[in-house]
Amino acid sequence: MSKETNTDIADLRSLVEGADGISVLRQSKLCRGWNGIRYKAGLSASNVGSKKLSMNVATIPPGGVAYAHIHVDFEVMLYILEGKVRHEYGDGLKKSVDNEAGDFIYIEPGVPHEVFNLSQTDPVVAVVARSDASEWENIVNYDRNQGSQS
């Protein structure tokens, strides 16, 4: 999986206030990218020392796609703030579900999926929570044609 990070860990740490049991990240801006998705700086092991969680806000640009991948051994929950999105998922990505602003989504560990912004004019914006503090390290590519990890 491409890790097109645009902000390094030192920069992420400098955005956080506090460290005595409560840490705060204020008014984060889009600063990082991965697999066609832009992310606001969020909270993770990189900047607050989290051991089991990460959370941020993801934006898929108009017409954008987060290419097929699998989350290895961690859960993901999303809340769609803006836009309409389609997840194609399962073996060979033969199943699909459409979601829109106001929907919550849960993705089990190991489920192959590819994510599509259904609009050519508006972004999809979602809150993303993971049961993995490293965010992107435990993600692998999935070949929709072969039905396997790569």
N, CA, C and O atoms as a GROMACS GRO file, in nm:
protein
  600
    1MET      N    1   0.085  -0.117   0.000
    1MET     CA    2   0.000   0.000   0.000
    1MET      C    3   0.089   0.123   0.000
    1MET      O    4   0.183   0.131   0.079
    2SER      N    5   0.062   0.214  -0.085
    2SER     CA    6   0.138   0.338  -0.088
    2SER      C    7   0.112   0.420   0.037
    2SER      O    8  -0.003   0.440   0.077
    3LYS      N    9   0.218   0.467   0.098
    3LYS     CA   10   0.205   0.552   0.216
    3LYS      C   11   0.251   0.692   0.178
    3LYS      O   12   0.363   0.731   0.209
    4GLU      N   13   0.165   0.769   0.109
    4GLU     CA   14   0.200   0.902   0.062
    4GLU      C   15   0.188   1.002   0.175
    4GLU      O   16   0.111   1.098   0.163
    5THR      N   17   0.261   0.984   0.282
    5THR     CA   18   0.249   1.076   0.394
    5THR      C   19   0.321   1.206   0.362
    5THR      O   20   0.432   1.205   0.308
    6ASN      N   21   0.258   1.316   0.395
    6ASN     CA   22   0.313   1.448   0.367
    6ASN      C   23   0.356   1.520   0.494
    6ASN      O   24   0.418   1.626   0.486
    7THR      N   25   0.325   1.466   0.608
    7THR     CA   26   0.363   1.524   0.736
    7THR      C   27   0.436   1.417   0.814
    7THR      O   28   0.385   1.306   0.828
    8ASP      N   29   0.554   1.449   0.866
    8ASP     CA   30   0.626   1.346   0.941
    8ASP      C   31   0.580   1.341   1.086
    8ASP      O   32   0.503   1.426   1.131
    9ILE      N   33   0.627   1.241   1.159
    9ILE     CA   34   0.582   1.216   1.296
    9ILE      C   35   0.614   1.335   1.387
    9ILE      O   36   0.532   1.369   1.472
   10ALA      N   37   0.730   1.398   1.371
   10ALA     CA   38   0.763   1.514   1.454
   10ALA      C   39   0.661   1.625   1.434
   10ALA      O   40   0.619   1.690   1.529
   11ASP      N   41   0.620   1.647   1.307
   11ASP     CA   42   0.518   1.748   1.279
   11ASP      C   43   0.386   1.711   1.345
   11ASP      O   44   0.317   1.798   1.399
   12LEU      N   45   0.349   1.584   1.340
   12LEU     CA   46   0.223   1.540   1.402
   12LEU      C   47   0.226   1.563   1.553
   12LEU      O   48   0.126   1.604   1.612
   13ARG      N   49   0.339   1.536   1.615
   13ARG     CA   50   0.351   1.556   1.760
   13ARG      C   51   0.341   1.704   1.795
   13ARG      O   52   0.283   1.739   1.898
   14SER      N   53   0.397   1.790   1.711
   14SER     CA   54   0.396   1.934   1.742
   14SER      C   55   0.256   1.993   1.736
   14SER      O   56   0.234   2.103   1.788
   15LEU      N   57   0.161   1.926   1.676
   15LEU     CA   58   0.024   1.975   1.665
   15LEU      C   59  -0.060   1.947   1.790
   15LEU      O   60  -0.170   2.000   1.804
   16VAL      N   61  -0.008   1.864   1.880
   16VAL     CA   62  -0.084   1.819   1.996
   16VAL      C   63  -0.048   1.900   2.120
   16VAL      O   64   0.069   1.925   2.148
   17GLU      N   65  -0.151   1.940   2.193
   17GLU     CA   66  -0.133   2.009   2.322
   17GLU      C   67  -0.152   1.909   2.434
   17GLU      O   68  -0.229   1.813   2.421
   18GLY      N   69  -0.082   1.930   2.544
   18GLY     CA   70  -0.099   1.846   2.662
   18GLY      C   71  -0.024   1.716   2.650
   18GLY      O   72   0.028   1.683   2.544
   19ALA      N   73  -0.018   1.644   2.757
   19ALA     CA   74   0.046   1.513   2.760
   19ALA      C   75   0.039   1.457   2.901
   19ALA      O   76   0.107   1.359   2.932
   20ASP      N   77  -0.041   1.516   2.985
   20ASP     CA   78  -0.053   1.473   3.124
   20ASP      C   79  -0.180   1.392   3.144
   20ASP      O   80  -0.246   1.404   3.248
   21GLY      N   81  -0.216   1.310   3.047
   21GLY     CA   82  -0.336   1.229   3.058
   21GLY      C   83  -0.445   1.268   2.960
   21GLY      O   84  -0.529   1.185   2.924
   22ILE      N   85  -0.444   1.393   2.915
   22ILE     CA   86  -0.538   1.438   2.811
   22ILE      C   87  -0.459   1.515   2.707
   22ILE      O   88  -0.389   1.611   2.739
   23SER      N   89  -0.471   1.472   2.582
   23SER     CA   90  -0.405   1.540   2.471
   23SER      C   91  -0.511   1.598   2.379
   23SER      O   92  -0.618   1.539   2.363
   24VAL      N   93  -0.481   1.712   2.318
   24VAL     CA   94  -0.578   1.781   2.234
   24VAL      C   95  -0.513   1.819   2.102
   24VAL      O   96  -0.400   1.869   2.099
   25LEU      N   97  -0.583   1.794   1.994
   25LEU     CA   98  -0.542   1.839   1.861
   25LEU      C   99  -0.651   1.932   1.812
   25LEU      O  100  -0.765   1.888   1.792
   26ARG      N  101  -0.620   2.058   1.793
   26ARG     CA  102  -0.720   2.159   1.759
   26ARG      C  103  -0.720   2.191   1.610
   26ARG      O  104  -0.615   2.207   1.548
   27GLN      N  105  -0.838   2.201   1.554
   27GLN     CA  106  -0.858   2.252   1.417
   27GLN      C  107  -0.758   2.196   1.317
   27GLN      O  108  -0.690   2.271   1.247
   28SER      N  109  -0.749   2.066   1.311
   28SER     CA  110  -0.658   1.998   1.220
   28SER      C  111  -0.694   2.027   1.074
   28SER      O  112  -0.811   2.046   1.040
   29LYS      N  113  -0.592   2.031   0.988
   29LYS     CA  114  -0.612   2.053   0.845
   29LYS      C  115  -0.568   1.930   0.767
   29LYS      O  116  -0.491   1.848   0.818
   30LEU      N  117  -0.616   1.917   0.644
   30LEU     CA  118  -0.571   1.808   0.557
   30LEU      C  119  -0.422   1.821   0.538
   30LEU      O  120  -0.372   1.925   0.496
   31CYS      N  121  -0.349   1.714   0.569
   31CYS     CA  122  -0.204   1.724   0.559
   31CYS      C  123  -0.137   1.595   0.514
   31CYS      O  124  -0.017   1.593   0.488
   32ARG      N  125  -0.213   1.485   0.504
   32ARG     CA  126  -0.151   1.358   0.469
   32ARG      C  127  -0.237   1.287   0.366
   32ARG      O  128  -0.357   1.311   0.356
   33GLY      N  129  -0.173   1.198   0.290
   33GLY     CA  130  -0.246   1.122   0.192
   33GLY      C  131  -0.208   0.975   0.195
   33GLY      O  132  -0.096   0.939   0.230
   34TRP      N  133  -0.303   0.891   0.159
   34TRP     CA  134  -0.279   0.748   0.149
   34TRP      C  135  -0.383   0.689   0.055
   34TRP      O  136  -0.503   0.710   0.077
   35ASN      N  137  -0.342   0.618  -0.047
   35ASN     CA  138  -0.430   0.540  -0.133
   35ASN      C  139  -0.546   0.621  -0.190
   35ASN      O  140  -0.658   0.572  -0.196
   36GLY      N  141  -0.521   0.744  -0.231
   36GLY     CA  142  -0.625   0.826  -0.292
   36GLY      C  143  -0.713   0.902  -0.193
   36GLY      O  144  -0.808   0.968  -0.233
   37ILE      N  145  -0.681   0.892  -0.064
   37ILE     CA  146  -0.759   0.959   0.040
   37ILE      C  147  -0.670   1.063   0.107
   37ILE      O  148  -0.552   1.039   0.131
   38ARG      N  149  -0.727   1.179   0.137
   38ARG     CA  150  -0.657   1.284   0.211
   38ARG      C  151  -0.704   1.279   0.356
   38ARG      O  152  -0.823   1.260   0.382
   39TYR      N  153  -0.613   1.297   0.450
   39TYR     CA  154  -0.645   1.290   0.593
   39TYR      C  155  -0.606   1.418   0.665
   39TYR      O  156  -0.505   1.480   0.635
   40LYS      N  157  -0.690   1.455   0.761
   40LYS     CA  158  -0.650   1.556   0.858
   40LYS      C  159  -0.555   1.486   0.955
   40LYS      O  160  -0.560   1.365   0.972
   41ALA      N  161  -0.470   1.565   1.017
   41ALA     CA  162  -0.388   1.507   1.123
   41ALA      C  163  -0.484   1.463   1.232
   41ALA      O  164  -0.566   1.543   1.278
   42GLY      N  165  -0.476   1.339   1.272
   42GLY     CA  166  -0.563   1.286   1.376
   42GLY      C  167  -0.480   1.244   1.495
   42GLY      O  168  -0.369   1.292   1.516
   43LEU      N  169  -0.535   1.152   1.573
   43LEU     CA  170  -0.466   1.102   1.691
   43LEU      C  171  -0.431   0.955   1.669
   43LEU      O  172  -0.514   0.877   1.621
   44SER      N  173  -0.308   0.918   1.706
   44SER     CA  174  -0.261   0.781   1.687
   44SER      C  175  -0.136   0.760   1.772
   44SER      O  176  -0.100   0.846   1.852
   45ALA      N  177  -0.071   0.647   1.753
   45ALA     CA  178   0.056   0.621   1.819
   45ALA      C  179   0.161   0.725   1.780
   45ALA      O  180   0.251   0.756   1.858
   46SER      N  181   0.148   0.780   1.660
   46SER     CA  182   0.246   0.876   1.609
   46SER      C  183   0.255   1.004   1.690
   46SER      O  184   0.362   1.065   1.698
   47ASN      N  185   0.144   1.047   1.750
   47ASN     CA  186   0.150   1.177   1.816
   47ASN      C  187   0.098   1.180   1.960
   47ASN      O  188   0.125   1.276   2.032
   48VAL      N  189   0.024   1.078   2.004
   48VAL     CA  190  -0.020   1.078   2.143
   48VAL      C  191   0.019   0.949   2.216
   48VAL      O  192  -0.015   0.930   2.332
   49GLY      N  193   0.091   0.861   2.147
   49GLY     CA  194   0.135   0.737   2.210
   49GLY      C  195   0.025   0.636   2.231
   49GLY      O  196   0.040   0.546   2.314
   50SER      N  197  -0.084   0.646   2.158
   50SER     CA  198  -0.195   0.552   2.170
   50SER      C  199  -0.145   0.410   2.146
   50SER      O  200  -0.058   0.387   2.061
   51LYS      N  201  -0.198   0.315   2.219
   51LYS     CA  202  -0.157   0.175   2.207
   51LYS      C  203  -0.254   0.092   2.124
   51LYS      O  204  -0.214  -0.007   2.062
   52LYS      N  205  -0.385   0.131   2.121
   52LYS     CA  206  -0.484   0.046   2.056
   52LYS      C  207  -0.580   0.119   1.962
   52LYS      O  208  -0.660   0.054   1.895
   53LEU      N  209  -0.574   0.252   1.956
   53LEU     CA  210  -0.670   0.327   1.876
   53LEU      C  211  -0.602   0.432   1.789
   53LEU      O  212  -0.493   0.480   1.820
   54SER      N  213  -0.669   0.466   1.678
   54SER     CA  214  -0.635   0.584   1.601
   54SER      C  215  -0.766   0.642   1.550
   54SER      O  216  -0.865   0.571   1.533
   55MET      N  217  -0.765   0.773   1.525
   55MET     CA  218  -0.886   0.840   1.479
   55MET      C  219  -0.846   0.962   1.399
   55MET      O  220  -0.756   1.036   1.437
   56ASN      N  221  -0.916   0.982   1.287
   56ASN     CA  222  -0.892   1.102   1.208
   56ASN      C  223  -1.012   1.129   1.118
   56ASN      O  224  -1.114   1.060   1.126
   57VAL      N  225  -0.999   1.228   1.032
   57VAL     CA  226  -1.102   1.262   0.935
   57VAL      C  227  -1.042   1.242   0.796
   57VAL      O  228  -0.936   1.294   0.764
   58ALA      N  229  -1.114   1.165   0.714
   58ALA     CA  230  -1.068   1.132   0.580
   58ALA      C  231  -1.156   1.201   0.477
   58ALA      O  232  -1.277   1.217   0.496
   59THR      N  233  -1.093   1.243   0.366
   59THR     CA  234  -1.166   1.302   0.255
   59THR      C  235  -1.129   1.228   0.127
   59THR      O  236  -1.012   1.212   0.094
   60ILE      N  237  -1.233   1.182   0.056
   60ILE     CA  238  -1.213   1.124  -0.076
   60ILE      C  239  -1.258   1.230  -0.176
   60ILE      O  240  -1.374   1.271  -0.173
   61PRO      N  241  -1.170   1.275  -0.263
   61PRO     CA  242  -1.208   1.382  -0.356
   61PRO      C  243  -1.318   1.337  -0.453
   61PRO      O  244  -1.343   1.217  -0.467
   62PRO      N  245  -1.383   1.432  -0.520
   62PRO     CA  246  -1.485   1.397  -0.618
   62PRO      C  247  -1.433   1.292  -0.717
   62PRO      O  248  -1.325   1.308  -0.773
   63GLY      N  249  -1.511   1.187  -0.737
   63GLY     CA  250  -1.473   1.080  -0.829
   63GLY      C  251  -1.360   0.993  -0.780
   63GLY      O  252  -1.314   0.905  -0.854
   64GLY      N  253  -1.312   1.014  -0.658
   64GLY     CA  254  -1.197   0.942  -0.606
   64GLY      C  255  -1.227   0.798  -0.567
   64GLY      O  256  -1.341   0.760  -0.544
   65VAL      N  257  -1.119   0.719  -0.560
   65VAL     CA  258  -1.127   0.578  -0.522
   65VAL      C  259  -1.015   0.546  -0.424
   65VAL      O  260  -0.900   0.584  -0.446
   66ALA      N  261  -1.050   0.477  -0.316
   66ALA     CA  262  -0.949   0.417  -0.228
   66ALA      C  263  -0.940   0.272  -0.273
   66ALA      O  264  -1.030   0.192  -0.246
   67TYR      N  265  -0.832   0.238  -0.341
   67TYR     CA  266  -0.822   0.109  -0.408
   67TYR      C  267  -0.827  -0.007  -0.311
   67TYR      O  268  -0.802   0.007  -0.191
   68ALA      N  269  -0.860  -0.123  -0.365
   68ALA     CA  270  -0.888  -0.244  -0.287
   68ALA      C  271  -0.776  -0.276  -0.188
   68ALA      O  272  -0.658  -0.278  -0.221
   69HIS      N  273  -0.820  -0.302  -0.064
   69HIS     CA  274  -0.726  -0.333   0.043
   69HIS      C  275  -0.796  -0.410   0.154
   69HIS      O  276  -0.918  -0.424   0.155
   70ILE      N  277  -0.714  -0.458   0.248
   70ILE     CA  278  -0.763  -0.534   0.364
   70ILE      C  279  -0.697  -0.476   0.488
   70ILE      O  280  -0.577  -0.449   0.489
   71HIS      N  281  -0.776  -0.459   0.594
   71HIS     CA  282  -0.722  -0.420   0.725
   71HIS      C  283  -0.689  -0.550   0.799
   71HIS      O  284  -0.778  -0.629   0.829
   72VAL      N  285  -0.563  -0.571   0.827
   72VAL     CA  286  -0.517  -0.695   0.889
   72VAL      C  287  -0.529  -0.682   1.042
   72VAL      O  288  -0.460  -0.601   1.104
   73ASP      N  289  -0.617  -0.764   1.100
   73ASP     CA  290  -0.630  -0.775   1.245
   73ASP      C  291  -0.672  -0.648   1.317
   73ASP      O  292  -0.639  -0.631   1.435
   74PHE      N  293  -0.745  -0.559   1.250
   74PHE     CA  294  -0.802  -0.445   1.323
   74PHE      C  295  -0.936  -0.404   1.262
   74PHE      O  296  -0.962  -0.422   1.144
   75GLU      N  297  -1.019  -0.348   1.349
   75GLU     CA  298  -1.153  -0.303   1.311
   75GLU      C  299  -1.150  -0.157   1.270
   75GLU      O  300  -1.063  -0.080   1.313
   76VAL      N  301  -1.248  -0.119   1.187
   76VAL     CA  302  -1.264   0.020   1.146
   76VAL      C  303  -1.411   0.058   1.158
   76VAL      O  304  -1.500  -0.018   1.120
   77MET      N  305  -1.434   0.177   1.212
   77MET     CA  306  -1.567   0.235   1.214
   77MET      C  307  -1.558   0.372   1.149
   77MET      O  308  -1.464   0.447   1.172
   78LEU      N  309  -1.660   0.403   1.068
   78LEU     CA  310  -1.665   0.531   1.000
   78LEU      C  311  -1.799   0.597   1.026
   78LEU      O  312  -1.900   0.530   1.048
   79TYR      N  313  -1.798   0.730   1.024
   79TYR     CA  314  -1.921   0.807   1.028
   79TYR      C  315  -1.911   0.905   0.912
   79TYR      O  316  -1.820   0.987   0.908
   80ILE      N  317  -2.006   0.897   0.818
   80ILE     CA  318  -2.002   0.983   0.700
   80ILE      C  319  -2.059   1.120   0.735
   80ILE      O  320  -2.176   1.133   0.770
   81LEU      N  321  -1.975   1.222   0.725
   81LEU     CA  322  -2.016   1.360   0.752
   81LEU      C  323  -2.076   1.427   0.629
   81LEU      O  324  -2.174   1.501   0.638
   82GLU      N  325  -2.015   1.400   0.512
   82GLU     CA  326  -2.058   1.461   0.387
   82GLU      C  327  -2.041   1.360   0.274
   82GLU      O  328  -1.949   1.280   0.275
   83GLY      N  329  -2.132   1.367   0.176
   83GLY     CA  330  -2.115   1.292   0.053
   83GLY      C  331  -2.181   1.155   0.051
   83GLY      O  332  -2.249   1.113   0.145
   84LYS      N  333  -2.157   1.087  -0.062
   84LYS     CA  334  -2.211   0.953  -0.085
   84LYS      C  335  -2.096   0.863  -0.130
   84LYS      O  336  -2.015   0.901  -0.213
   85VAL      N  337  -2.092   0.743  -0.071
   85VAL     CA  338  -1.980   0.653  -0.094
   85VAL      C  339  -2.033   0.512  -0.118
   85VAL      O  340  -2.138   0.473  -0.067
   86ARG      N  341  -1.958   0.436  -0.196
   86ARG     CA  342  -1.990   0.293  -0.218
   86ARG      C  343  -1.871   0.211  -0.174
   86ARG      O  344  -1.756   0.240  -0.209
   87HIS      N  345  -1.899   0.106  -0.095
   87HIS     CA  346  -1.798   0.006  -0.062
   87HIS      C  347  -1.831  -0.119  -0.144
   87HIS      O  348  -1.941  -0.174  -0.132
   88GLU      N  349  -1.737  -0.163  -0.226
   88GLU     CA  350  -1.746  -0.295  -0.289
   88GLU      C  351  -1.659  -0.383  -0.203
   88GLU      O  352  -1.546  -0.347  -0.172
   89TYR      N  353  -1.710  -0.499  -0.163
   89TYR     CA  354  -1.641  -0.576  -0.059
   89TYR      C  355  -1.664  -0.726  -0.074
   89TYR      O  356  -1.745  -0.771  -0.155
   90GLY      N  357  -1.590  -0.801   0.008
   90GLY     CA  358  -1.600  -0.946   0.008
   90GLY      C  359  -1.510  -1.008  -0.097
   90GLY      O  360  -1.439  -0.938  -0.168
   91ASP      N  361  -1.514  -1.140  -0.106
   91ASP     CA  362  -1.432  -1.213  -0.202
   91ASP      C  363  -1.459  -1.162  -0.343
   91ASP      O  364  -1.573  -1.165  -0.390
   92GLY      N  365  -1.356  -1.116  -0.411
   92GLY     CA  366  -1.370  -1.063  -0.546
   92GLY      C  367  -1.443  -0.930  -0.552
   92GLY      O  368  -1.474  -0.882  -0.660
   93LEU      N  369  -1.473  -0.871  -0.437
   93LEU     CA  370  -1.544  -0.744  -0.426
   93LEU      C  371  -1.678  -0.748  -0.500
   93LEU      O  372  -1.716  -0.652  -0.567
   94LYS      N  373  -1.748  -0.859  -0.487
   94LYS     CA  374  -1.874  -0.880  -0.560
   94LYS      C  375  -1.996  -0.822  -0.490
   94LYS      O  376  -2.101  -0.808  -0.552
   95LYS      N  377  -1.983  -0.789  -0.362
   95LYS     CA  378  -2.094  -0.728  -0.288
   95LYS      C  379  -2.073  -0.578  -0.284
   95LYS      O  380  -1.960  -0.530  -0.300
   96SER      N  381  -2.181  -0.501  -0.263
   96SER     CA  382  -2.165  -0.357  -0.249
   96SER      C  383  -2.271  -0.300  -0.156
   96SER      O  384  -2.380  -0.355  -0.140
   97VAL      N  385  -2.235  -0.186  -0.096
   97VAL     CA  386  -2.329  -0.112  -0.012
   97VAL      C  387  -2.299   0.037  -0.033
   97VAL      O  388  -2.184   0.078  -0.035
   98ASP      N  389  -2.406   0.116  -0.048
   98ASP     CA  390  -2.393   0.260  -0.062
   98ASP      C  391  -2.429   0.326   0.070
   98ASP      O  392  -2.521   0.282   0.140
   99ASN      N  393  -2.355   0.431   0.103
   99ASN     CA  394  -2.380   0.506   0.226
   99ASN      C  395  -2.375   0.654   0.196
   99ASN      O  396  -2.319   0.697   0.095
  100GLU      N  397  -2.435   0.732   0.287
  100GLU     CA  398  -2.437   0.877   0.270
  100GLU      C  399  -2.423   0.944   0.406
  100GLU      O  400  -2.418   0.877   0.510
  101ALA      N  401  -2.416   1.077   0.404
  101ALA     CA  402  -2.401   1.154   0.527
  101ALA      C  403  -2.502   1.108   0.632
  101ALA      O  404  -2.620   1.093   0.603
  102GLY      N  405  -2.452   1.087   0.755
  102GLY     CA  406  -2.535   1.041   0.865
  102GLY      C  407  -2.526   0.892   0.892
  102GLY      O  408  -2.574   0.845   0.994
  103ASP      N  409  -2.464   0.816   0.800
  103ASP     CA  410  -2.451   0.671   0.816
  103ASP      C  411  -2.325   0.637   0.894
  103ASP      O  412  -2.220   0.700   0.878
  104PHE      N  413  -2.336   0.534   0.980
  104PHE     CA  414  -2.223   0.471   1.046
  104PHE      C  415  -2.189   0.344   0.969
  104PHE      O  416  -2.279   0.278   0.917
  105ILE      N  417  -2.061   0.309   0.961
  105ILE     CA  418  -2.016   0.190   0.889
  105ILE      C  419  -1.916   0.116   0.977
  105ILE      O  420  -1.829   0.179   1.039
  106TYR      N  421  -1.927  -0.016   0.984
  106TYR     CA  422  -1.830  -0.100   1.056
  106TYR      C  423  -1.768  -0.196   0.957
  106TYR      O  424  -1.839  -0.263   0.882
  107ILE      N  425  -1.635  -0.203   0.956
  107ILE     CA  426  -1.563  -0.296   0.868
  107ILE      C  427  -1.486  -0.394   0.955
  107ILE      O  428  -1.397  -0.354   1.030
  108GLU      N  429  -1.520  -0.522   0.943
  108GLU     CA  430  -1.453  -0.626   1.019
  108GLU      C  431  -1.309  -0.645   0.970
  108GLU      O  432  -1.279  -0.617   0.854
  109PRO      N  433  -1.220  -0.691   1.057
  109PRO     CA  434  -1.083  -0.721   1.014
  109PRO      C  435  -1.085  -0.825   0.902
  109PRO      O  436  -1.164  -0.919   0.904
  110GLY      N  437  -0.997  -0.808   0.805
  110GLY     CA  438  -0.980  -0.907   0.699
  110GLY      C  439  -1.078  -0.899   0.584
  110GLY      O  440  -1.068  -0.979   0.492
  111VAL      N  441  -1.173  -0.806   0.586
  111VAL     CA  442  -1.271  -0.796   0.477
  111VAL      C  443  -1.213  -0.710   0.364
  111VAL      O  444  -1.186  -0.592   0.385
  112PRO      N  445  -1.193  -0.769   0.245
  112PRO     CA  446  -1.144  -0.690   0.133
  112PRO      C  447  -1.249  -0.587   0.094
  112PRO      O  448  -1.369  -0.617   0.092
  113HIS      N  449  -1.204  -0.466   0.061
  113HIS     CA  450  -1.299  -0.364   0.018
  113HIS      C  451  -1.229  -0.255  -0.064
  113HIS      O  452  -1.110  -0.229  -0.050
  114GLU      N  453  -1.308  -0.192  -0.150
  114GLU     CA  454  -1.264  -0.079  -0.230
  114GLU      C  455  -1.371   0.028  -0.213
  114GLU      O  456  -1.490  -0.003  -0.211
  115VAL      N  457  -1.329   0.155  -0.202
  115VAL     CA  458  -1.420   0.263  -0.166
  115VAL      C  459  -1.427   0.366  -0.279
  115VAL      O  460  -1.324   0.411  -0.328
  116PHE      N  461  -1.549   0.402  -0.319
  116PHE     CA  462  -1.571   0.493  -0.430
  116PHE      C  463  -1.652   0.614  -0.385
  116PHE      O  464  -1.756   0.599  -0.321
  117ASN      N  465  -1.605   0.733  -0.418
  117ASN     CA  466  -1.688   0.852  -0.403
  117ASN      C  467  -1.786   0.850  -0.519
  117ASN      O  468  -1.743   0.849  -0.635
  118LEU      N  469  -1.915   0.850  -0.492
  118LEU     CA  470  -2.017   0.840  -0.596
  118LEU      C  471  -2.043   0.972  -0.668
  118LEU      O  472  -2.116   0.974  -0.767
  119SER      N  473  -1.985   1.080  -0.620
  119SER     CA  474  -2.007   1.211  -0.683
  119SER      C  475  -1.883   1.255  -0.761
  119SER      O  476  -1.770   1.232  -0.720
  120GLN      N  477  -1.908   1.318  -0.874
  120GLN     CA  478  -1.800   1.376  -0.954
  120GLN      C  479  -1.776   1.522  -0.918
  120GLN      O  480  -1.686   1.586  -0.972
  121THR      N  481  -1.858   1.576  -0.825
  121THR     CA  482  -1.846   1.718  -0.791
  121THR      C  483  -1.823   1.745  -0.642
  121THR      O  484  -1.771   1.851  -0.607
  122ASP      N  485  -1.860   1.651  -0.554
  122ASP     CA  486  -1.851   1.674  -0.410
  122ASP      C  487  -1.762   1.570  -0.342
  122ASP      O  488  -1.764   1.454  -0.382
  123PRO      N  489  -1.685   1.610  -0.241
  123PRO     CA  490  -1.602   1.514  -0.168
  123PRO      C  491  -1.686   1.429  -0.072
  123PRO      O  492  -1.799   1.465  -0.037
  124VAL      N  493  -1.630   1.319  -0.031
  124VAL     CA  494  -1.682   1.241   0.081
  124VAL      C  495  -1.593   1.276   0.200
  124VAL      O  496  -1.470   1.275   0.188
  125VAL      N  497  -1.654   1.307   0.314
  125VAL     CA  498  -1.579   1.337   0.435
  125VAL      C  499  -1.631   1.246   0.545
  125VAL      O  500  -1.752   1.238   0.568
  126ALA      N  501  -1.540   1.176   0.613
  126ALA     CA  502  -1.581   1.079   0.714
  126ALA      C  503  -1.486   1.080   0.833
  126ALA      O  504  -1.366   1.100   0.818
  127VAL      N  505  -1.542   1.060   0.951
  127VAL     CA  506  -1.463   1.034   1.071
  127VAL      C  507  -1.426   0.887   1.067
  127VAL      O  508  -1.512   0.802   1.044
  128VAL      N  509  -1.298   0.855   1.089
  128VAL     CA  510  -1.249   0.718   1.082
  128VAL      C  511  -1.185   0.681   1.216
  128VAL      O  512  -1.093   0.748   1.262
  129ALA      N  513  -1.234   0.574   1.277
  129ALA     CA  514  -1.175   0.523   1.401
  129ALA      C  515  -1.126   0.380   1.376
  129ALA      O  516  -1.198   0.299   1.318
  130ARG      N  517  -1.004   0.351   1.422
  130ARG     CA  518  -0.943   0.219   1.401
  130ARG      C  519  -0.899   0.160   1.534
  130ARG      O  520  -0.858   0.233   1.625
  131SER      N  521  -0.907   0.029   1.545
  131SER     CA  522  -0.856  -0.039   1.664
  131SER      C  523  -0.708  -0.074   1.644
  131SER      O  524  -0.662  -0.178   1.690
  132ASP      N  525  -0.636   0.013   1.576
  132ASP     CA  526  -0.493  -0.003   1.549
  132ASP      C  527  -0.429   0.135   1.561
  132ASP      O  528  -0.462   0.226   1.484
  133ALA      N  529  -0.341   0.151   1.654
  133ALA     CA  530  -0.278   0.281   1.678
  133ALA      C  531  -0.181   0.323   1.567
  133ALA      O  532  -0.143   0.439   1.560
  134SER      N  533  -0.140   0.229   1.482
  134SER     CA  534  -0.042   0.262   1.378
  134SER      C  535  -0.106   0.315   1.250
  134SER      O  536  -0.034   0.355   1.159
  135GLU      N  537  -0.236   0.316   1.240
  135GLU     CA  538  -0.312   0.365   1.126
  135GLU      C  539  -0.294   0.282   1.000
  135GLU      O  540  -0.383   0.203   0.965
  136TRP      N  541  -0.182   0.295   0.929
  136TRP     CA  542  -0.169   0.236   0.796
  136TRP      C  543  -0.075   0.119   0.786
  136TRP      O  544  -0.066   0.057   0.680
  137GLU      N  545  -0.004   0.084   0.891
  137GLU     CA  546   0.098  -0.021   0.881
  137GLU      C  547   0.040  -0.159   0.857
  137GLU      O  548   0.106  -0.243   0.795
  138ASN      N  549  -0.080  -0.185   0.903
  138ASN     CA  550  -0.138  -0.319   0.894
  138ASN      C  551  -0.248  -0.328   0.789
  138ASN      O  552  -0.355  -0.384   0.812
  139ILE      N  553  -0.217  -0.270   0.673
  139ILE     CA  554  -0.309  -0.273   0.559
  139ILE      C  555  -0.234  -0.334   0.441
  139ILE      O  556  -0.118  -0.302   0.417
  140VAL      N  557  -0.301  -0.424   0.369
  140VAL     CA  558  -0.239  -0.486   0.252
  140VAL      C  559  -0.327  -0.465   0.130
  140VAL      O  560  -0.449  -0.453   0.141
  141ASN      N  561  -0.264  -0.461   0.014
  141ASN     CA  562  -0.336  -0.451  -0.112
  141ASN      C  563  -0.421  -0.576  -0.134
  141ASN      O  564  -0.390  -0.683  -0.081
  142TYR      N  565  -0.527  -0.561  -0.211
  142TYR     CA  566  -0.613  -0.673  -0.248
  142TYR      C  567  -0.636  -0.664  -0.398
  142TYR      O  568  -0.675  -0.560  -0.450
  143ASP      N  569  -0.612  -0.774  -0.466
  143ASP     CA  570  -0.633  -0.779  -0.611
  143ASP      C  571  -0.774  -0.828  -0.639
  143ASP      O  572  -0.805  -0.947  -0.622
  144ARG      N  573  -0.861  -0.737  -0.681
  144ARG     CA  574  -1.002  -0.772  -0.704
  144ARG      C  575  -1.017  -0.881  -0.810
  144ARG      O  576  -1.115  -0.956  -0.807
  145ASN      N  577  -0.924  -0.890  -0.904
  145ASN     CA  578  -0.933  -0.991  -1.010
  145ASN      C  579  -0.886  -1.128  -0.965
  145ASN      O  580  -0.938  -1.230  -1.011
  146GLN      N  581  -0.790  -1.130  -0.876
  146GLN     CA  582  -0.737  -1.258  -0.828
  146GLN      C  583  -0.807  -1.305  -0.700
  146GLN      O  584  -0.801  -1.423  -0.664
  147GLY      N  585  -0.873  -1.211  -0.632
  147GLY     CA  586  -0.939  -1.247  -0.507
  147GLY      C  587  -0.839  -1.283  -0.398
  147GLY      O  588  -0.861  -1.376  -0.320
  148SER      N  589  -0.727  -1.207  -0.395
  148SER     CA  590  -0.626  -1.240  -0.296
  148SER      C  591  -0.549  -1.117  -0.253
  148SER      O  592  -0.556  -1.011  -0.315
  149GLN      N  593  -0.475  -1.134  -0.142
  149GLN     CA  594  -0.389  -1.027  -0.092
  149GLN      C  595  -0.264  -1.020  -0.178
  149GLN      O  596  -0.221  -1.119  -0.237
  150SER      N  597  -0.207  -0.900  -0.183
  150SER     CA  598  -0.078  -0.889  -0.254
  150SER      C  599   0.019  -0.808  -0.173
  150SER      O  600   0.132  -0.787  -0.215
   0.00000   0.00000   0.00000
